[in-house]
Amino acid sequence: MFLEALGSAVLGLALAWAAAHRLPHRLPVRRLVLPTGAAGGLFGAFLTHTALGSAGFLPVMLGAAAVAAASVSLLLRPAGRLRHHHSATV
């Protein structure tokens, strides 16, 4: 169980680092992104382990990766400015 926790935290941290490296213009500072990924990985491992029981290491890591990716994706900002269409009646 310790290896699941450690592996899920490292996996979440790696996913967050990759996202911060690839999309720095759409994410806030790394000091927020990296802990979010690690916490998402830990929570995903806990959630998967609770739901599936002793299903094995791989399903728990898949659940950790899914929740870590979802957590980091919540930090994404829109890519460009929103375009406002002006109507002719205004």
Long-range contacts (C-beta under 8 A, 24 or more apart in sequence): 1-49, 3-57, 4-45, 4-49, 4-57, 4-60, 4-61, 5-42, 5-45, 7-45, 7-57, 7-61, 7-64, 8-41, 8-42, 8-44, 8-45, 8-60, 8-61, 8-64, 8-68, 9-38, 9-41, 9-42, 10-41, 11-41, 11-61, 11-64, 11-65, 11-68, 12-37, 12-38, 12-39, 12-40, 12-41, 12-42, 12-44, 12-64, 12-65, 12-68, 12-71, 13-37, 13-38, 13-41, 15-41, 15-65, 15-68, 15-69, 15-72, 16-40, 16-68, 16-72, 19-72, 23-76, 26-76, 26-77, 26-78, 26-79, 27-72, 27-75, 27-76, 27-77, 28-75, 28-77, 32-75, 33-72, 33-75, 36-71, 36-72, 36-74, 36-75, 37-68, 37-71, 37-72, 38-68, 39-71, 40-64, 40-67, 40-68, 40-69, 40-70, 40-71, 40-72, 41-65, 41-67, 41-68, 43-67, 43-71, 44-68
